[in-house]
């Protein structure tokens, strides 16, 4: 996987290009649907291709626990296991370590934890997480990190950063070892920038990781419960520290449409989030008219498309009335149709942002989108 910055505009915002080892390329900013357990919930590979998805996020923690690395290795790697020829970025599992902290013990060696599935004892080290992702055959891999929740005390942020940096150095060494042996030469390693909500620590994290030789950076420890204004202030701060670098910038766990715009305006290249499919399972559609809820009574006799501006299969083939019927009847088909639409919406949104950056009208395009999206939402 390679990254090239193509066009800068409106401050930190930029268009880039990702090229995968198989020759597939796509522009950024880009949204990556989440295939946590080698599957985007309710959607098949054909659905993803129809929505023009180019890259997915999968999770090392979940795949190591189930089905296990041996199963995926025998299948020929994660791409073949999923029958997916697009890109795959794997998360190291650091966020899961934080979210399951009642089952986890951290030490200098790594993270020891009990499986949330069966209680089995596991240990992740910086080296073993890299080894696992190389077995998976990901296009882009991430380091094991210590992710702090919000709020976090200054001394805790410092301790988490120092451990993350020590782990990152070990992970980088193991990754370089693979490449020295001719393995994973086309794989991109993302270092995860931690440091809580302290600008000094974040700057230090960027500088020290760059000194280790990292050429791609993930913005970790954000969207963990903090106020939105703090999320964007810290995102902008980190991207400014990276401004002189051509390295890709990946913001983890952000996928609300307005948040997607905010992140792109601050220079983020890649994002992922479960929101489009999770909200679909709750009957919510992301549309050019705002967030629509198919349980709305007004939709029961509405034979118009879900989103008149959307060319996806759901909007071409099914009415709001039919989707409302599926919701109230408890039919599983609704999950697929709304998930497909929401993912297609996010992919097209990324394309609109790319076009706005290329035309040097990002701020105007954002204001137009926000005005329509915020003022025309129909919900109960």
Residue frames as qw, qx, qy, qz and C-alpha x, y, z in Angstrom:
[[0.000, 0.889, 0.458, 0.000, 0.00, 0.00, 0.00],
 [0.421, 0.035, 0.025, 0.906, 1.31, 3.42, -0.99],
 [0.005, 0.861, 0.449, -0.240, -0.01, 6.94, -0.40],
 [0.392, 0.174, 0.215, 0.877, 0.51, 10.08, -2.43],
 [0.046, 0.690, 0.372, -0.619, -0.77, 13.57, -1.57],
 [0.433, 0.450, 0.569, 0.535, -2.25, 15.15, -4.71],
 [0.006, 0.633, 0.255, 0.731, -3.94, 18.43, -3.84],
 [0.283, -0.350, -0.571, 0.686, -4.00, 20.72, -0.82],
 [0.106, -0.534, -0.342, -0.766, -6.76, 23.27, -0.26],
 [0.523, -0.689, -0.167, -0.474, -8.53, 25.20, 2.49],
 [0.445, -0.706, 0.471, -0.285, -5.77, 24.95, 5.03],
 [0.380, -0.385, 0.840, -0.048, -5.09, 21.36, 6.04],
 [0.816, 0.313, 0.384, -0.298, -7.60, 19.62, 3.77],
 [0.048, 0.533, -0.709, -0.459, -6.18, 17.55, 0.96],
 [0.922, 0.262, -0.014, -0.284, -6.88, 14.93, -1.69],
 [0.242, -0.552, 0.786, 0.139, -4.57, 11.94, -1.87],
 [0.813, 0.249, -0.395, -0.348, -4.32, 8.60, -3.58],
 [0.630, -0.373, 0.670, -0.123, -3.92, 5.15, -2.05],
 [0.672, 0.416, -0.537, -0.295, -2.50, 2.42, -4.27],
 [0.843, -0.316, 0.393, -0.189, -2.65, -1.21, -3.16],
 [0.371, -0.417, 0.773, 0.302, -0.26, -4.00, -4.04],
 [0.535, 0.334, 0.765, 0.130, -2.78, -5.49, -6.49],
 [0.229, 0.194, 0.439, 0.847, -2.88, -2.22, -8.45],
 [0.147, -0.777, -0.589, -0.165, -6.25, -1.01, -7.12],
 [0.269, 0.016, -0.209, 0.940, -6.17, 2.70, -6.35],
 [0.151, -0.793, -0.567, -0.165, -8.61, 5.18, -4.89],
 [0.131, 0.582, -0.126, 0.792, -8.68, 8.79, -3.81],
 [0.396, -0.483, -0.610, 0.488, -8.83, 10.13, -0.29],
 [0.388, -0.236, 0.673, -0.583, -10.44, 11.39, 1.89],
 [0.557, -0.022, -0.751, -0.354, -12.02, 7.95, 2.05],
 [0.661, -0.341, 0.356, -0.567, -14.42, 6.14, 4.34],
 [0.304, 0.212, -0.928, -0.024, -13.72, 2.54, 5.35],
 [0.786, -0.339, -0.176, -0.486, -16.71, 0.42, 6.40],
 [0.305, -0.510, 0.737, -0.321, -16.04, -1.75, 9.44],
 [0.854, 0.061, -0.471, -0.213, -15.71, -5.50, 8.92],
 [0.435, -0.667, 0.509, -0.327, -14.79, -6.22, 12.52],
 [0.675, -0.201, 0.705, -0.079, -15.08, -9.99, 12.25],
 [0.211, -0.120, 0.787, 0.567, -14.33, -10.30, 8.51],
 [0.068, 0.561, 0.767, 0.305, -17.83, -9.16, 7.64],
 [0.142, -0.098, 0.053, -0.984, -19.60, -5.83, 7.24],
 [0.278, 0.241, 0.811, -0.454, -22.81, -6.55, 9.12],
 [0.556, 0.553, 0.475, -0.399, -25.75, -7.49, 6.85],
 [0.476, 0.769, -0.229, -0.358, -23.75, -6.96, 3.65],
 [0.911, 0.064, 0.314, 0.258, -22.02, -9.30, 1.23],
 [0.465, -0.304, 0.379, 0.740, -18.98, -8.61, -0.91],
 [0.249, 0.469, 0.614, 0.584, -21.18, -7.89, -3.94],
 [0.160, -0.908, -0.387, 0.014, -23.05, -5.24, -1.93],
 [0.446, -0.695, 0.111, 0.552, -19.78, -3.57, -0.97],
 [0.412, -0.012, 0.539, 0.734, -18.57, -3.53, -4.56],
 [0.109, 0.698, 0.602, 0.372, -21.90, -2.10, -5.72],
 [0.269, -0.930, -0.204, 0.149, -21.43, 0.71, -3.19],
 [0.518, 0.735, -0.216, 0.382, -17.91, 1.34, -4.61],
 [0.644, -0.728, 0.234, 0.023, -16.17, 0.46, -1.34],
 [0.599, 0.649, -0.442, 0.159, -12.41, 0.26, -1.81],
 [0.330, 0.325, -0.734, 0.497, -11.05, -0.48, 1.67],
 [0.711, -0.545, -0.362, -0.258, -12.34, -2.11, 4.84],
 [0.120, -0.588, 0.627, -0.497, -11.31, -2.08, 8.48],
 [0.842, -0.226, -0.481, -0.096, -11.04, -5.40, 10.31],
 [0.418, -0.765, 0.335, -0.356, -10.02, -6.04, 13.90],
 [0.435, 0.396, -0.789, 0.179, -7.07, -8.17, 14.98],
 [0.303, -0.217, 0.706, -0.602, -8.40, -8.71, 18.49],
 [0.774, 0.144, 0.271, -0.554, -11.68, -10.23, 17.31],
 [0.789, 0.433, -0.379, -0.214, -10.17, -12.29, 14.49],
 [0.210, 0.430, -0.829, 0.289, -7.46, -13.80, 16.71],
 [0.430, -0.081, 0.696, -0.569, -10.14, -14.90, 19.19],
 [0.595, 0.365, 0.701, -0.146, -12.54, -16.11, 16.51],
 [0.977, 0.024, -0.134, -0.165, -12.11, -17.89, 14.13],
 [0.732, -0.509, 0.342, 0.298, -8.39, -17.84, 14.99],
 [0.101, 0.748, -0.483, -0.443, -5.30, -17.16, 12.91],
 [0.354, -0.168, 0.892, 0.225, -4.83, -20.80, 11.90],
 [0.500, 0.558, 0.653, -0.110, -8.22, -20.92, 10.19],
 [0.321, 0.900, 0.005, -0.296, -7.56, -17.72, 8.24],
 [0.145, -0.640, 0.671, 0.345, -4.02, -18.76, 7.37],
 [0.464, 0.069, 0.868, 0.160, -5.21, -22.09, 5.94],
 [0.462, 0.738, 0.469, -0.149, -7.73, -20.15, 3.83],
 [0.598, 0.400, 0.230, 0.655, -4.87, -18.15, 2.28],
 [0.200, -0.021, -0.162, 0.966, -5.20, -14.97, 4.33],
 [0.196, 0.476, 0.533, -0.672, -8.00, -12.59, 5.21],
 [0.341, 0.382, -0.324, -0.795, -8.65, -11.41, 1.64],
 [0.375, 0.053, -0.852, -0.360, -9.32, -14.93, 0.41],
 [0.051, -0.255, -0.871, 0.416, -11.17, -15.87, 3.58],
 [0.250, 0.534, 0.362, -0.722, -13.58, -12.98, 2.94],
 [0.508, 0.466, 0.604, 0.401, -13.42, -13.24, -0.87],
 [0.025, 0.967, 0.138, -0.215, -12.53, -9.54, -0.87],
 [0.734, 0.259, 0.146, 0.610, -10.04, -8.10, -3.40],
 [0.020, 0.914, 0.016, 0.406, -10.13, -4.54, -2.06],
 [0.251, 0.509, -0.557, 0.606, -7.96, -3.09, 0.66],
 [0.721, -0.564, -0.402, -0.012, -7.92, -4.16, 4.32],
 [0.081, 0.590, -0.478, 0.645, -6.57, -2.15, 7.23],
 [0.695, -0.383, -0.606, 0.063, -6.45, -4.00, 10.55],
 [0.330, -0.784, 0.207, -0.484, -6.79, -2.34, 13.93],
 [0.315, 0.380, -0.801, 0.339, -4.39, -3.71, 16.53],
 [0.602, -0.448, -0.661, -0.025, -7.02, -4.13, 19.26],
 [0.268, 0.079, -0.437, 0.855, -5.83, -1.31, 21.53],
 [0.407, -0.270, -0.035, -0.872, -9.30, 0.21, 21.69],
 [0.795, -0.265, -0.479, -0.262, -10.78, -3.16, 22.65],
 [0.569, -0.031, -0.594, 0.567, -8.19, -3.44, 25.41],
 [0.056, -0.147, 0.276, -0.948, -9.44, -0.10, 26.76],
 [0.597, -0.212, -0.197, -0.748, -13.14, -0.93, 26.40],
 [0.873, -0.220, -0.422, -0.102, -12.71, -4.34, 28.07],
 [0.155, 0.628, -0.555, 0.522, -10.46, -3.00, 30.83],
 [0.706, -0.416, 0.360, -0.446, -12.22, -5.06, 33.48],
 [0.991, 0.070, 0.113, 0.008, -10.79, -8.14, 31.71],
 [0.665, 0.616, -0.185, 0.379, -7.32, -6.70, 30.94],
 [0.605, -0.716, 0.095, 0.336, -4.01, -6.30, 32.75],
 [0.515, 0.817, -0.175, 0.191, -1.32, -4.12, 31.16],
 [0.719, -0.544, 0.215, 0.374, 2.39, -4.64, 31.73],
 [0.031, -0.715, 0.472, 0.514, 5.59, -3.63, 29.99],
 [0.345, -0.076, 0.880, 0.316, 5.43, -6.90, 28.08],
 [0.176, -0.198, -0.654, -0.709, 1.95, -6.31, 26.69],
 [0.568, -0.172, 0.128, -0.795, -1.74, -6.80, 27.46],
 [0.096, -0.053, -0.991, 0.082, -3.05, -9.91, 29.21],
 [0.506, -0.004, 0.083, -0.859, -6.79, -10.41, 29.09],
 [0.413, 0.176, 0.875, -0.180, -9.64, -12.85, 29.34],
 [0.036, -0.181, -0.703, -0.687, -11.59, -13.50, 26.17],
 [0.435, 0.071, 0.242, -0.864, -15.03, -11.92, 26.25],
 [0.679, 0.094, -0.529, -0.499, -16.23, -15.04, 24.40],
 [0.869, -0.169, -0.462, -0.057, -15.14, -17.92, 26.63],
 [0.582, -0.795, 0.156, -0.070, -12.89, -16.51, 29.35],
 [0.906, 0.104, -0.020, 0.410, -9.71, -17.99, 27.89],
 [0.377, -0.797, 0.134, 0.452, -6.51, -16.21, 28.92],
 [0.690, 0.597, 0.147, 0.383, -4.66, -14.41, 26.11],
 [0.402, -0.672, 0.094, 0.615, -1.62, -12.15, 25.86],
 [0.547, 0.785, 0.146, 0.250, -1.02, -9.56, 23.15],
 [0.527, -0.519, 0.135, 0.659, 2.47, -8.11, 22.82],
 [0.241, 0.771, -0.189, -0.558, 3.63, -5.43, 20.37],
 [0.013, -0.384, 0.833, 0.398, 5.43, -8.14, 18.43],
 [0.278, 0.222, 0.934, -0.014, 2.63, -10.72, 18.44],
 [0.383, 0.705, 0.375, -0.464, 0.10, -8.17, 17.17],
 [0.246, 0.668, -0.473, -0.519, 2.33, -7.37, 14.18],
 [0.107, -0.181, 0.959, 0.192, 2.86, -11.09, 13.57],
 [0.384, 0.435, 0.767, -0.274, -0.89, -11.69, 13.67],
 [0.404, 0.758, 0.092, -0.503, -1.59, -8.96, 11.13],
 [0.124, 0.544, -0.708, -0.434, 1.10, -10.27, 8.80],
 [0.231, 0.094, 0.968, 0.027, -0.58, -13.69, 8.93],
 [0.401, 0.639, 0.512, -0.411, -3.91, -12.01, 8.14],
 [0.483, 0.241, 0.523, 0.660, -2.26, -10.44, 5.11],
 [0.061, 0.881, 0.350, -0.313, -3.56, -6.92, 5.68],
 [0.509, 0.670, 0.123, 0.527, -2.63, -4.09, 3.32],
 [0.020, 0.654, -0.299, 0.695, -2.11, -1.76, 6.28],
 [0.686, -0.348, -0.597, 0.229, -1.37, -2.72, 9.89],
 [0.224, -0.827, 0.101, -0.506, -1.33, -0.86, 13.19],
 [0.326, 0.295, -0.727, 0.528, 0.71, -1.01, 16.38],
 [0.522, -0.564, -0.627, 0.128, -0.57, -2.07, 19.77],
 [0.080, 0.481, -0.170, 0.856, -1.20, 1.06, 21.80],
 [0.191, -0.392, -0.721, 0.539, -2.55, 2.19, 25.16],
 [0.106, -0.513, -0.406, -0.749, -5.78, 4.09, 24.57],
 [0.074, -0.178, -0.613, 0.766, -7.05, 6.26, 27.43],
 [0.026, -0.705, -0.693, -0.148, -10.70, 7.09, 28.01],
 [0.039, 0.440, -0.024, 0.897, -12.01, 10.62, 28.58],
 [0.059, 0.940, -0.297, 0.157, -11.44, 12.34, 30.94],
 [0.898, 0.001, -0.238, 0.369, -7.86, 11.37, 31.71],
 [0.437, -0.859, 0.076, 0.255, -5.42, 12.86, 34.21],
 [0.312, 0.864, -0.389, -0.066, -2.18, 14.39, 32.94],
 [0.296, -0.539, 0.788, -0.016, 0.02, 11.79, 34.61],
 [0.742, 0.179, 0.638, -0.102, -2.07, 8.97, 33.15],
 [0.631, 0.767, 0.011, -0.116, -1.76, 10.48, 29.66],
 [0.070, 0.791, -0.607, -0.026, 2.01, 10.66, 30.07],
 [0.517, -0.278, 0.806, -0.076, 2.24, 7.05, 31.27],
 [0.766, 0.428, 0.461, -0.131, 0.00, 5.81, 28.44],
 [0.482, 0.844, -0.213, -0.107, 2.02, 7.73, 25.86],
 [0.122, -0.682, 0.721, 0.017, 5.35, 6.43, 27.14],
 [0.626, -0.047, 0.776, -0.062, 4.16, 2.83, 27.08],
 [0.704, 0.644, 0.256, -0.154, 2.63, 3.32, 23.62],
 [0.307, 0.853, -0.411, -0.097, 5.95, 4.69, 22.34],
 [0.315, -0.477, 0.821, -0.006, 7.95, 1.83, 23.83],
 [0.700, 0.241, 0.662, -0.114, 5.51, -0.67, 22.36],
 [0.585, 0.785, 0.028, -0.201, 5.63, 1.16, 19.00],
 [0.060, 0.754, -0.640, -0.132, 9.39, 0.91, 18.85],
 [0.463, -0.177, 0.868, -0.030, 9.18, -2.84, 19.44],
 [0.681, 0.517, 0.479, -0.200, 6.39, -3.21, 16.87],
 [0.412, 0.847, -0.247, -0.227, 8.40, -1.25, 14.28],
 [0.151, -0.572, 0.800, 0.099, 11.43, -3.46, 14.88],
 [0.579, 0.101, 0.806, -0.073, 9.35, -6.62, 14.38],
 [0.606, 0.722, 0.240, -0.234, 7.74, -5.17, 11.25],
 [0.216, 0.819, -0.486, -0.213, 11.14, -4.20, 9.84],
 [0.404, -0.328, 0.853, 0.043, 12.28, -7.77, 10.51],
 [0.685, 0.426, 0.579, -0.115, 9.53, -9.10, 8.28],
 [0.487, 0.854, -0.037, -0.178, 10.46, -6.70, 5.51],
 [0.103, -0.714, 0.673, 0.164, 14.15, -7.56, 5.79],
 [0.478, -0.062, 0.875, 0.053, 13.12, -11.16, 5.05],
 [0.105, 0.016, -0.666, -0.738, 11.18, -10.08, 1.97],
 [0.111, -0.515, -0.850, 0.009, 7.77, -10.38, 3.64],
 [0.077, -0.834, -0.481, 0.259, 5.15, -7.65, 3.63],
 [0.395, -0.088, 0.195, 0.894, 7.10, -5.29, 1.40],
 [0.082, -0.420, -0.462, -0.777, 3.80, -3.81, 0.17],
 [0.432, -0.667, -0.600, 0.092, 2.31, -3.45, 3.66],
 [0.054, 0.643, -0.127, 0.753, 1.99, -0.02, 5.32],
 [0.502, -0.338, -0.653, 0.455, 2.57, 0.29, 9.08],
 [0.186, -0.777, -0.141, -0.584, 0.59, 2.92, 10.98],
 [0.328, -0.035, -0.623, 0.709, 1.93, 4.21, 14.25],
 [0.282, -0.750, -0.563, -0.201, -0.81, 5.36, 16.61],
 [0.159, 0.413, -0.241, 0.864, -0.45, 8.87, 18.00],
 [0.493, -0.646, -0.575, 0.087, -1.56, 9.01, 21.63],
 [0.299, 0.145, -0.249, 0.910, -1.15, 11.71, 24.28],
 [0.055, -0.602, -0.667, 0.435, -4.66, 12.33, 25.56],
 [0.185, 0.887, 0.371, 0.206, -5.84, 15.91, 25.14],
 [0.417, -0.764, 0.153, 0.467, -2.49, 17.56, 25.80],
 [0.576, 0.811, -0.098, -0.040, -1.01, 19.36, 22.78],
 [0.096, -0.767, 0.634, -0.005, 2.53, 19.04, 24.15],
 [0.623, -0.173, 0.761, -0.042, 2.20, 15.26, 24.48],
 [0.761, 0.544, 0.343, -0.080, 0.67, 14.92, 21.02],
 [0.361, 0.871, -0.332, -0.043, 3.50, 16.91, 19.45],
 [0.303, -0.585, 0.751, -0.038, 6.02, 14.78, 21.30],
 [0.772, 0.118, 0.616, -0.099, 4.28, 11.62, 20.11],
 [0.687, 0.722, 0.064, -0.053, 4.48, 12.72, 16.46],
 [0.157, 0.850, -0.502, 0.021, 8.12, 13.74, 16.72],
 [0.435, -0.447, 0.778, -0.078, 9.27, 10.59, 18.50],
 [0.797, 0.264, 0.537, -0.085, 7.34, 8.28, 16.19],
 [0.578, 0.806, -0.119, -0.041, 8.69, 10.05, 13.12],
 [0.078, -0.758, 0.646, -0.048, 12.13, 9.56, 14.63],
 [0.661, -0.151, 0.730, -0.081, 11.46, 5.82, 14.78],
 [0.063, -0.175, 0.772, 0.608, 10.81, 5.83, 11.04],
 [0.355, 0.516, 0.751, -0.209, 7.02, 5.67, 10.93],
 [0.048, -0.049, 0.465, 0.883, 5.63, 6.87, 7.61],
 [0.384, -0.450, -0.577, -0.564, 1.90, 6.61, 8.39],
 [0.004, 0.072, -0.606, 0.792, 0.01, 7.86, 11.43],
 [0.358, -0.552, -0.707, -0.259, -3.28, 6.97, 13.07],
 [0.170, -0.443, 0.259, -0.841, -4.91, 9.51, 15.38],
 [0.514, -0.291, -0.804, 0.077, -5.80, 7.44, 18.44],
 [0.266, -0.336, -0.595, 0.680, -7.51, 8.31, 21.70],
 [0.229, 0.080, -0.058, -0.968, -10.17, 10.52, 20.07],
 [0.647, -0.148, -0.389, -0.639, -13.94, 10.06, 19.92],
 [0.468, -0.076, -0.835, 0.278, -13.76, 8.35, 23.32],
 [0.325, -0.680, -0.632, 0.180, -16.43, 10.42, 25.06],
 [0.280, -0.318, -0.093, 0.901, -14.95, 13.92, 24.87],
 [0.332, 0.751, 0.277, -0.499, -16.94, 16.97, 23.66],
 [0.724, 0.553, 0.322, 0.258, -16.94, 17.34, 19.88],
 [0.175, 0.968, -0.143, 0.106, -15.20, 20.70, 19.95],
 [0.481, -0.672, 0.556, 0.089, -12.30, 19.05, 21.77],
 [0.823, 0.161, 0.509, 0.192, -12.19, 16.23, 19.21],
 [0.576, 0.752, 0.183, 0.263, -11.80, 18.70, 16.35],
 [0.117, -0.946, 0.299, -0.046, -9.36, 20.94, 18.16],
 [0.615, -0.481, 0.607, 0.145, -7.08, 17.98, 18.86],
 [0.784, 0.379, 0.445, 0.208, -7.53, 16.53, 15.36],
 [0.376, 0.909, -0.010, 0.179, -6.45, 19.83, 13.84],
 [0.345, -0.831, 0.436, 0.020, -3.54, 20.11, 16.24],
 [0.751, -0.197, 0.596, 0.204, -2.19, 16.67, 15.33],
 [0.691, 0.577, 0.360, 0.246, -2.66, 17.22, 11.60],
 [0.127, 0.975, -0.169, 0.075, -0.78, 20.52, 11.86],
 [0.521, -0.626, 0.565, 0.130, 2.12, 18.68, 13.48],
 [0.699, 0.075, 0.662, 0.261, 2.04, 16.31, 10.48],
 [0.440, 0.826, 0.139, -0.322, 1.53, 19.07, 7.90],
 [0.116, 0.764, -0.554, -0.310, 5.05, 18.92, 6.50],
 [0.355, -0.192, 0.909, 0.099, 4.86, 15.16, 6.07],
 [0.508, 0.150, -0.534, -0.659, 3.33, 13.30, 3.13],
 [0.027, -0.013, -0.977, 0.211, 2.32, 10.49, 5.50],
 [0.410, -0.441, -0.601, -0.526, -1.34, 9.39, 5.46],
 [0.177, -0.171, 0.544, -0.802, -3.47, 10.42, 8.45],
 [0.458, -0.280, -0.798, -0.273, -6.06, 7.99, 9.74],
 [0.347, -0.287, 0.382, -0.807, -8.69, 9.07, 12.28],
 [0.208, -0.072, -0.975, 0.029, -10.08, 6.04, 14.05],
 [0.072, -0.445, -0.842, 0.296, -13.77, 5.49, 14.77],
 [0.177, 0.466, 0.148, -0.854, -15.41, 8.54, 13.14],
 [0.151, 0.182, 0.838, 0.492, -18.29, 8.13, 10.68],
 [0.191, 0.743, 0.520, -0.376, -21.18, 10.51, 11.31],
 [0.528, 0.636, 0.340, 0.448, -21.59, 12.53, 8.07],
 [0.045, -0.978, 0.025, -0.202, -21.09, 15.93, 9.70],
 [0.642, -0.649, 0.356, 0.199, -18.14, 14.58, 11.67],
 [0.787, 0.199, 0.393, 0.432, -16.69, 13.20, 8.45],
 [0.315, 0.855, 0.128, 0.391, -16.75, 16.69, 6.94],
 [0.361, -0.913, 0.180, -0.067, -15.17, 18.19, 10.07],
 [0.783, -0.367, 0.398, 0.308, -12.34, 15.66, 10.02],
 [0.684, 0.438, 0.343, 0.472, -11.65, 16.13, 6.31],
 [0.096, 0.956, 0.050, 0.272, -11.53, 19.89, 6.74],
 [0.459, -0.818, 0.346, -0.008, -8.76, 19.35, 9.29],
 [0.223, 0.686, -0.676, -0.154, -6.63, 17.18, 7.04],
 [0.639, -0.158, 0.738, -0.150, -7.67, 13.59, 7.75],
 [0.283, 0.350, -0.715, -0.535, -7.27, 11.10, 4.87],
 [0.480, -0.105, -0.850, -0.190, -8.90, 7.89, 6.14],
 [0.431, -0.234, 0.463, -0.738, -11.74, 7.19, 8.57],
 [0.383, -0.147, -0.896, -0.173, -13.77, 4.22, 9.71],
 [0.362, -0.121, 0.474, -0.794, -16.88, 3.78, 11.83],
 [0.050, 0.243, 0.969, 0.001, -19.63, 1.27, 12.61],
 [0.255, 0.361, 0.341, -0.830, -22.24, 4.05, 12.64],
 [0.445, 0.218, -0.431, -0.754, -23.67, 3.59, 9.10],
 [0.505, -0.067, -0.833, -0.217, -24.50, -0.09, 9.61],
 [0.150, -0.225, -0.781, 0.562, -25.35, 0.16, 13.30],
 [0.286, 0.286, 0.199, -0.893, -27.81, 2.98, 12.68],
 [0.476, 0.097, -0.617, -0.619, -29.27, 1.06, 9.73],
 [0.366, -0.168, -0.912, 0.081, -30.15, -1.83, 12.05],
 [0.022, -0.410, -0.597, 0.689, -32.05, 0.70, 14.15],
 [0.304, 0.720, 0.620, 0.066, -34.02, 1.93, 11.13],
 [0.046, -0.866, 0.022, 0.497, -32.05, 5.11, 10.48],
 [0.714, 0.472, 0.295, 0.425, -31.00, 6.18, 7.00],
 [0.299, -0.557, 0.132, 0.764, -28.33, 8.76, 6.21],
 [0.475, 0.634, 0.536, 0.293, -29.60, 10.89, 3.34],
 [0.296, 0.296, 0.134, 0.898, -29.11, 14.20, 1.58],
 [0.353, -0.662, -0.281, -0.598, -32.19, 15.35, 3.51],
 [0.334, -0.559, 0.527, -0.546, -30.68, 14.46, 6.88],
 [0.018, -0.091, 0.979, -0.183, -31.19, 11.41, 9.05],
 [0.646, -0.104, -0.263, -0.709, -34.49, 9.69, 8.25],
 [0.309, -0.123, 0.877, -0.346, -36.21, 7.06, 10.40],
 [0.314, -0.056, -0.761, -0.564, -38.24, 4.56, 8.43],
 [0.128, -0.402, -0.856, 0.298, -40.57, 3.96, 11.38],
 [0.128, 0.226, 0.099, -0.961, -41.97, 7.44, 10.73],
 [0.465, 0.481, 0.676, -0.308, -45.74, 7.25, 10.08],
 [0.373, 0.735, -0.106, -0.557, -45.44, 9.58, 7.08],
 [0.053, 0.463, -0.798, -0.381, -43.42, 6.92, 5.26],
 [0.502, 0.109, 0.839, -0.180, -46.06, 4.18, 5.38],
 [0.589, 0.650, 0.475, -0.070, -47.79, 5.44, 2.21],
 [0.079, 0.851, -0.320, -0.409, -44.79, 7.18, 0.64],
 [0.909, 0.259, 0.298, 0.136, -43.87, 5.45, -2.61],
 [0.322, 0.898, -0.289, 0.078, -40.95, 7.74, -3.33],
 [0.762, 0.254, -0.463, 0.374, -37.29, 6.71, -3.01],
 [0.656, -0.557, -0.304, 0.409, -35.52, 6.83, 0.33],
 [0.257, -0.654, 0.134, 0.699, -33.17, 9.52, -0.96],
 [0.627, 0.737, 0.225, -0.116, -34.01, 11.10, -4.35],
 [0.189, 0.875, -0.431, -0.116, -30.35, 12.00, -4.88],
 [0.458, -0.457, 0.762, 0.020, -29.01, 8.48, -4.28],
 [0.641, 0.382, -0.503, -0.436, -28.37, 5.97, -7.10],
 [0.160, -0.300, 0.923, -0.181, -27.87, 2.94, -4.82],
 [0.251, -0.153, -0.917, -0.269, -29.82, -0.31, -5.23],
 [0.061, -0.454, -0.748, 0.480, -32.07, 0.47, -2.26],
 [0.169, 0.538, 0.135, -0.815, -33.11, 3.86, -3.60],
 [0.256, 0.233, -0.634, -0.691, -33.50, 2.60, -7.17],
 [0.353, -0.083, -0.897, -0.252, -35.55, -0.46, -6.30],
 [0.342, -0.478, -0.779, 0.217, -37.55, 0.14, -3.12],
 [0.148, -0.724, -0.198, -0.644, -39.87, 2.81, -1.76],
 [0.106, -0.361, 0.546, -0.749, -40.01, 4.40, 1.65],
 [0.777, -0.183, 0.046, -0.601, -43.33, 2.62, 2.15],
 [0.904, 0.099, -0.417, -0.001, -41.71, -0.75, 1.56],
 [0.409, 0.328, -0.604, 0.600, -38.84, 0.02, 3.92],
 [0.399, -0.331, 0.359, -0.776, -41.30, 1.17, 6.56],
 [0.904, -0.083, -0.167, -0.383, -43.20, -2.08, 6.13],
 [0.755, 0.216, -0.557, 0.272, -40.01, -4.12, 6.60],
 [0.066, 0.374, -0.553, 0.741, -39.23, -2.21, 9.78],
 [0.587, -0.234, 0.275, -0.724, -42.64, -2.70, 11.36],
 [0.941, 0.041, -0.217, -0.255, -42.79, -6.35, 10.25],
 [0.610, -0.614, 0.498, 0.040, -39.37, -7.05, 11.76],
 [0.909, 0.402, 0.068, 0.090, -38.00, -8.33, 8.44],
 [0.674, -0.457, 0.269, 0.515, -34.22, -8.85, 8.30],
 [0.567, 0.514, 0.362, 0.532, -34.08, -7.59, 4.72],
 [0.062, -0.987, -0.103, -0.110, -34.33, -4.07, 6.13],
 [0.599, -0.664, 0.265, 0.361, -30.87, -4.44, 7.68],
 [0.637, 0.076, 0.487, 0.593, -29.32, -5.17, 4.31],
 [0.304, 0.744, 0.415, 0.426, -31.17, -2.48, 2.37],
 [0.206, -0.977, -0.031, -0.052, -30.52, 0.33, 4.85],
 [0.661, -0.529, 0.331, 0.417, -26.93, -0.77, 5.48],
 [0.612, 0.296, 0.465, 0.567, -26.25, -0.81, 1.75],
 [0.141, 0.889, 0.267, 0.346, -27.72, 2.66, 1.36],
 [0.417, -0.900, 0.072, 0.108, -25.85, 4.12, 4.35],
 [0.687, -0.304, 0.397, 0.527, -22.51, 2.75, 3.19],
 [0.483, 0.508, 0.448, 0.554, -23.13, 4.00, -0.37],
 [0.080, -0.968, -0.189, -0.143, -24.04, 7.40, 1.08],
 [0.530, -0.756, 0.224, 0.312, -20.73, 7.64, 2.96],
 [0.660, 0.004, 0.474, 0.583, -18.70, 6.60, -0.07],
 [0.300, 0.721, 0.399, 0.481, -20.44, 9.22, -2.24],
 [0.292, -0.952, -0.077, 0.051, -19.98, 11.80, 0.52],
 [0.632, -0.470, 0.328, 0.522, -16.24, 11.18, 0.44],
 [0.513, 0.340, 0.497, 0.612, -16.28, 11.69, -3.34],
 [0.029, 0.918, 0.307, 0.248, -18.15, 15.00, -2.92],
 [0.462, -0.839, 0.113, 0.263, -15.55, 16.19, -0.43],
 [0.653, -0.119, 0.440, 0.605, -12.73, 15.19, -2.78],
 [0.352, 0.618, 0.465, 0.527, -14.36, 17.17, -5.59],
 [0.188, -0.964, -0.177, -0.059, -14.85, 20.19, -3.31],
 [0.579, -0.627, 0.257, 0.453, -11.18, 20.17, -2.31],
 [0.577, 0.129, 0.511, 0.624, -10.07, 19.85, -5.94],
 [0.169, 0.744, 0.424, 0.489, -12.31, 22.80, -6.88],
 [0.273, 0.083, -0.340, 0.896, -11.06, 24.90, -3.92],
 [0.420, -0.398, -0.131, -0.805, -14.60, 25.29, -2.54],
 [0.422, -0.130, -0.864, 0.242, -14.53, 23.03, 0.50],
 [0.024, 0.190, 0.540, -0.819, -15.96, 25.54, 2.97],
 [0.476, 0.132, -0.150, -0.856, -18.83, 26.50, 0.64],
 [0.597, -0.011, -0.740, -0.310, -19.63, 22.85, -0.07],
 [0.284, -0.137, -0.824, 0.471, -19.59, 22.04, 3.64],
 [0.215, 0.181, 0.338, -0.898, -21.98, 24.90, 4.43],
 [0.573, 0.085, -0.411, -0.704, -24.37, 23.75, 1.68],
 [0.541, -0.062, -0.838, -0.020, -24.33, 20.17, 2.94],
 [0.158, -0.144, -0.713, 0.668, -24.76, 21.18, 6.57],
 [0.356, 0.105, 0.086, -0.924, -27.68, 23.46, 5.75],
 [0.673, 0.027, -0.507, -0.537, -29.56, 20.70, 3.89],
 [0.543, -0.010, -0.824, 0.161, -28.59, 17.89, 6.21],
 [0.132, -0.105, -0.660, 0.732, -29.37, 19.67, 9.47],
 [0.312, 0.149, 0.159, -0.925, -32.55, 21.50, 8.48],
 [0.652, 0.113, -0.394, -0.638, -34.48, 18.84, 6.56],
 [0.120, 0.114, -0.970, 0.177, -34.15, 15.81, 8.83],
 [0.688, -0.265, -0.240, -0.632, -37.42, 13.92, 9.34],
 [0.352, 0.063, -0.879, 0.315, -37.67, 11.95, 12.55],
 [0.557, -0.637, -0.464, -0.261, -39.98, 11.18, 15.46]]
